[in-house]
Amino acid sequence: MTVDVRDAPEAKRYEARVAGESKVAGIAQYIRTTELIAFVHTEVAAEYEGAGVGSALVRTALDEARAANLRVLATCPFFAGWISRHPEYQDLLYQSRSKVSD
């Protein structure tokens, strides 16, 4: 099954569609700033669960974040779990740079 993932910035989400179908098979909602993209919710239609739609959403979104030089905040459990299983994307994760002084 071929999954096409595209950014829909007007809706603040990535949308996945299965080739040949017009309906949205899955979404990944985000909040984006000039330096950071926070993935807050991922949803895959029941009939596409387990078919790689969620993975396609995450991989495309993270590849585009890397290309745009954005840090990633994975508040969505699906994104966080996927990144933990794919160490090649862990360098994208946002790390707080503030320091607490004594």
Rosetta constraint file for C-alpha pairs under 8 A:
AtomPair CA 1 CA 18 HARMONIC 6.99 0.50
AtomPair CA 1 CA 19 HARMONIC 7.32 0.50
AtomPair CA 1 CA 51 HARMONIC 7.73 0.50
AtomPair CA 2 CA 18 HARMONIC 5.88 0.50
AtomPair CA 2 CA 19 HARMONIC 5.42 0.50
AtomPair CA 3 CA 16 HARMONIC 6.38 0.50
AtomPair CA 3 CA 17 HARMONIC 5.69 0.50
AtomPair CA 3 CA 18 HARMONIC 4.58 0.50
AtomPair CA 3 CA 19 HARMONIC 5.90 0.50
AtomPair CA 3 CA 53 HARMONIC 6.48 0.50
AtomPair CA 3 CA 56 HARMONIC 6.81 0.50
AtomPair CA 4 CA 16 HARMONIC 5.52 0.50
AtomPair CA 4 CA 17 HARMONIC 5.26 0.50
AtomPair CA 4 CA 18 HARMONIC 6.18 0.50
AtomPair CA 4 CA 19 HARMONIC 6.56 0.50
AtomPair CA 4 CA 56 HARMONIC 7.99 0.50
AtomPair CA 5 CA 14 HARMONIC 6.64 0.50
AtomPair CA 5 CA 15 HARMONIC 5.54 0.50
AtomPair CA 5 CA 16 HARMONIC 4.32 0.50
AtomPair CA 5 CA 17 HARMONIC 6.49 0.50
AtomPair CA 5 CA 56 HARMONIC 6.95 0.50
AtomPair CA 5 CA 57 HARMONIC 6.13 0.50
AtomPair CA 5 CA 60 HARMONIC 6.69 0.50
AtomPair CA 6 CA 14 HARMONIC 5.54 0.50
AtomPair CA 6 CA 15 HARMONIC 5.49 0.50
AtomPair CA 6 CA 16 HARMONIC 6.61 0.50
AtomPair CA 7 CA 12 HARMONIC 7.91 0.50
AtomPair CA 7 CA 13 HARMONIC 6.18 0.50
AtomPair CA 7 CA 14 HARMONIC 4.34 0.50
AtomPair CA 7 CA 15 HARMONIC 6.36 0.50
AtomPair CA 7 CA 61 HARMONIC 7.88 0.50
AtomPair CA 8 CA 12 HARMONIC 6.10 0.50
AtomPair CA 8 CA 13 HARMONIC 5.45 0.50
AtomPair CA 8 CA 14 HARMONIC 5.59 0.50
AtomPair CA 8 CA 15 HARMONIC 6.73 0.50
AtomPair CA 9 CA 13 HARMONIC 6.21 0.50
AtomPair CA 9 CA 14 HARMONIC 7.78 0.50
AtomPair CA 12 CA 29 HARMONIC 5.93 0.50
AtomPair CA 12 CA 30 HARMONIC 5.66 0.50
AtomPair CA 12 CA 31 HARMONIC 6.75 0.50
AtomPair CA 13 CA 27 HARMONIC 6.37 0.50
AtomPair CA 13 CA 28 HARMONIC 5.27 0.50
AtomPair CA 13 CA 29 HARMONIC 4.11 0.50
AtomPair CA 13 CA 30 HARMONIC 5.58 0.50
AtomPair CA 14 CA 27 HARMONIC 5.47 0.50
AtomPair CA 14 CA 28 HARMONIC 5.06 0.50
AtomPair CA 14 CA 29 HARMONIC 6.48 0.50
AtomPair CA 14 CA 57 HARMONIC 6.89 0.50
AtomPair CA 14 CA 61 HARMONIC 7.10 0.50
AtomPair CA 15 CA 24 HARMONIC 6.41 0.50
AtomPair CA 15 CA 25 HARMONIC 7.54 0.50
AtomPair CA 15 CA 26 HARMONIC 5.89 0.50
AtomPair CA 15 CA 27 HARMONIC 4.62 0.50
AtomPair CA 15 CA 28 HARMONIC 6.72 0.50
AtomPair CA 15 CA 57 HARMONIC 7.35 0.50
AtomPair CA 16 CA 24 HARMONIC 5.85 0.50
AtomPair CA 16 CA 25 HARMONIC 5.48 0.50
AtomPair CA 16 CA 26 HARMONIC 5.05 0.50
AtomPair CA 16 CA 27 HARMONIC 6.19 0.50
AtomPair CA 16 CA 53 HARMONIC 6.80 0.50
AtomPair CA 16 CA 56 HARMONIC 7.71 0.50
AtomPair CA 16 CA 57 HARMONIC 6.41 0.50
AtomPair CA 17 CA 21 HARMONIC 6.59 0.50
AtomPair CA 17 CA 22 HARMONIC 6.76 0.50
AtomPair CA 17 CA 23 HARMONIC 6.48 0.50
AtomPair CA 17 CA 24 HARMONIC 5.04 0.50
AtomPair CA 17 CA 25 HARMONIC 5.09 0.50
AtomPair CA 17 CA 26 HARMONIC 7.07 0.50
AtomPair CA 18 CA 22 HARMONIC 7.83 0.50
AtomPair CA 18 CA 24 HARMONIC 7.84 0.50
AtomPair CA 18 CA 25 HARMONIC 6.61 0.50
AtomPair CA 25 CA 44 HARMONIC 5.91 0.50
AtomPair CA 25 CA 45 HARMONIC 5.40 0.50
AtomPair CA 25 CA 48 HARMONIC 6.55 0.50
AtomPair CA 25 CA 53 HARMONIC 7.18 0.50
AtomPair CA 26 CA 42 HARMONIC 7.42 0.50
AtomPair CA 26 CA 43 HARMONIC 5.43 0.50
AtomPair CA 26 CA 44 HARMONIC 4.05 0.50
AtomPair CA 26 CA 45 HARMONIC 5.88 0.50
AtomPair CA 26 CA 53 HARMONIC 6.61 0.50
AtomPair CA 26 CA 54 HARMONIC 6.91 0.50
AtomPair CA 26 CA 57 HARMONIC 7.62 0.50
AtomPair CA 27 CA 42 HARMONIC 5.62 0.50
AtomPair CA 27 CA 43 HARMONIC 5.37 0.50
AtomPair CA 27 CA 44 HARMONIC 6.52 0.50
AtomPair CA 27 CA 57 HARMONIC 7.23 0.50
AtomPair CA 28 CA 39 HARMONIC 6.88 0.50
AtomPair CA 28 CA 40 HARMONIC 7.55 0.50
AtomPair CA 28 CA 41 HARMONIC 5.71 0.50
AtomPair CA 28 CA 42 HARMONIC 4.29 0.50
AtomPair CA 28 CA 43 HARMONIC 6.56 0.50
AtomPair CA 28 CA 57 HARMONIC 6.71 0.50
AtomPair CA 28 CA 58 HARMONIC 7.72 0.50
AtomPair CA 29 CA 39 HARMONIC 5.96 0.50
AtomPair CA 29 CA 40 HARMONIC 5.78 0.50
AtomPair CA 29 CA 41 HARMONIC 5.17 0.50
AtomPair CA 29 CA 42 HARMONIC 6.30 0.50
AtomPair CA 30 CA 37 HARMONIC 6.57 0.50
AtomPair CA 30 CA 38 HARMONIC 5.38 0.50
AtomPair CA 30 CA 39 HARMONIC 4.41 0.50
AtomPair CA 30 CA 40 HARMONIC 5.53 0.50
AtomPair CA 30 CA 41 HARMONIC 7.23 0.50
AtomPair CA 31 CA 37 HARMONIC 5.75 0.50
AtomPair CA 31 CA 38 HARMONIC 5.13 0.50
AtomPair CA 31 CA 39 HARMONIC 6.64 0.50
AtomPair CA 31 CA 40 HARMONIC 7.39 0.50
AtomPair CA 32 CA 36 HARMONIC 5.87 0.50
AtomPair CA 32 CA 37 HARMONIC 4.33 0.50
AtomPair CA 32 CA 38 HARMONIC 6.29 0.50
AtomPair CA 33 CA 37 HARMONIC 6.27 0.50
AtomPair CA 34 CA 70 HARMONIC 7.54 0.50
AtomPair CA 35 CA 69 HARMONIC 7.50 0.50
AtomPair CA 35 CA 70 HARMONIC 5.15 0.50
AtomPair CA 35 CA 71 HARMONIC 6.29 0.50
AtomPair CA 36 CA 70 HARMONIC 5.05 0.50
AtomPair CA 36 CA 71 HARMONIC 4.71 0.50
AtomPair CA 36 CA 72 HARMONIC 5.84 0.50
AtomPair CA 36 CA 73 HARMONIC 7.21 0.50
AtomPair CA 36 CA 94 HARMONIC 7.69 0.50
AtomPair CA 37 CA 65 HARMONIC 7.36 0.50
AtomPair CA 37 CA 70 HARMONIC 6.45 0.50
AtomPair CA 37 CA 71 HARMONIC 6.32 0.50
AtomPair CA 37 CA 72 HARMONIC 5.15 0.50
AtomPair CA 37 CA 73 HARMONIC 6.22 0.50
AtomPair CA 38 CA 72 HARMONIC 5.81 0.50
AtomPair CA 38 CA 73 HARMONIC 4.43 0.50
AtomPair CA 38 CA 74 HARMONIC 5.86 0.50
AtomPair CA 38 CA 75 HARMONIC 6.75 0.50
AtomPair CA 39 CA 72 HARMONIC 7.55 0.50
AtomPair CA 39 CA 73 HARMONIC 6.33 0.50
AtomPair CA 39 CA 74 HARMONIC 5.21 0.50
AtomPair CA 39 CA 75 HARMONIC 5.94 0.50
AtomPair CA 39 CA 76 HARMONIC 5.79 0.50
AtomPair CA 39 CA 79 HARMONIC 7.13 0.50
AtomPair CA 40 CA 74 HARMONIC 6.92 0.50
AtomPair CA 40 CA 75 HARMONIC 5.26 0.50
AtomPair CA 40 CA 76 HARMONIC 4.63 0.50
AtomPair CA 41 CA 75 HARMONIC 7.82 0.50
AtomPair CA 41 CA 76 HARMONIC 5.12 0.50
AtomPair CA 42 CA 54 HARMONIC 7.61 0.50
AtomPair CA 42 CA 76 HARMONIC 6.80 0.50
AtomPair CA 42 CA 78 HARMONIC 6.73 0.50
AtomPair CA 42 CA 79 HARMONIC 7.69 0.50
AtomPair CA 43 CA 54 HARMONIC 7.67 0.50
AtomPair CA 44 CA 48 HARMONIC 6.48 0.50
AtomPair CA 44 CA 49 HARMONIC 6.16 0.50
AtomPair CA 44 CA 53 HARMONIC 6.96 0.50
AtomPair CA 44 CA 54 HARMONIC 6.43 0.50
AtomPair CA 45 CA 49 HARMONIC 6.55 0.50
AtomPair CA 48 CA 52 HARMONIC 7.80 0.50
AtomPair CA 48 CA 53 HARMONIC 6.68 0.50
AtomPair CA 49 CA 53 HARMONIC 7.16 0.50
AtomPair CA 49 CA 54 HARMONIC 7.76 0.50
AtomPair CA 52 CA 56 HARMONIC 6.10 0.50
AtomPair CA 53 CA 57 HARMONIC 6.24 0.50
AtomPair CA 54 CA 58 HARMONIC 6.31 0.50
AtomPair CA 55 CA 59 HARMONIC 5.99 0.50
AtomPair CA 55 CA 82 HARMONIC 7.59 0.50
AtomPair CA 56 CA 60 HARMONIC 6.01 0.50
AtomPair CA 57 CA 61 HARMONIC 6.07 0.50
AtomPair CA 58 CA 62 HARMONIC 5.99 0.50
AtomPair CA 58 CA 79 HARMONIC 6.48 0.50
AtomPair CA 58 CA 82 HARMONIC 7.62 0.50
AtomPair CA 59 CA 63 HARMONIC 6.00 0.50
AtomPair CA 60 CA 64 HARMONIC 6.15 0.50
AtomPair CA 61 CA 65 HARMONIC 6.14 0.50
AtomPair CA 62 CA 66 HARMONIC 6.12 0.50
AtomPair CA 62 CA 72 HARMONIC 7.87 0.50
AtomPair CA 62 CA 89 HARMONIC 7.42 0.50
AtomPair CA 62 CA 92 HARMONIC 7.95 0.50
AtomPair CA 63 CA 67 HARMONIC 6.26 0.50
AtomPair CA 64 CA 68 HARMONIC 6.16 0.50
AtomPair CA 65 CA 69 HARMONIC 6.08 0.50
AtomPair CA 65 CA 70 HARMONIC 5.06 0.50
AtomPair CA 65 CA 71 HARMONIC 7.14 0.50
AtomPair CA 65 CA 72 HARMONIC 7.34 0.50
AtomPair CA 66 CA 70 HARMONIC 6.00 0.50
AtomPair CA 66 CA 71 HARMONIC 7.78 0.50
AtomPair CA 66 CA 92 HARMONIC 6.96 0.50
AtomPair CA 70 CA 92 HARMONIC 7.43 0.50
AtomPair CA 71 CA 92 HARMONIC 5.25 0.50
AtomPair CA 71 CA 93 HARMONIC 5.74 0.50
AtomPair CA 71 CA 94 HARMONIC 5.09 0.50
AtomPair CA 72 CA 92 HARMONIC 5.54 0.50
AtomPair CA 72 CA 93 HARMONIC 4.70 0.50
AtomPair CA 72 CA 94 HARMONIC 5.24 0.50
AtomPair CA 73 CA 93 HARMONIC 5.98 0.50
AtomPair CA 73 CA 94 HARMONIC 5.48 0.50
AtomPair CA 74 CA 79 HARMONIC 5.65 0.50
AtomPair CA 74 CA 80 HARMONIC 5.17 0.50
AtomPair CA 74 CA 93 HARMONIC 7.51 0.50
AtomPair CA 75 CA 79 HARMONIC 7.46 0.50
AtomPair CA 75 CA 80 HARMONIC 6.83 0.50
AtomPair CA 76 CA 80 HARMONIC 6.24 0.50
AtomPair CA 77 CA 81 HARMONIC 5.95 0.50
AtomPair CA 78 CA 82 HARMONIC 6.09 0.50
AtomPair CA 79 CA 83 HARMONIC 6.10 0.50
AtomPair CA 80 CA 84 HARMONIC 6.21 0.50
AtomPair CA 81 CA 85 HARMONIC 6.50 0.50
AtomPair CA 82 CA 86 HARMONIC 6.39 0.50
AtomPair CA 83 CA 87 HARMONIC 6.60 0.50
AtomPair CA 83 CA 89 HARMONIC 6.10 0.50
AtomPair CA 83 CA 90 HARMONIC 6.17 0.50
AtomPair CA 84 CA 90 HARMONIC 7.13 0.50
AtomPair CA 86 CA 90 HARMONIC 7.20 0.50
AtomPair CA 87 CA 91 HARMONIC 7.87 0.50
AtomPair CA 89 CA 93 HARMONIC 7.76 0.50
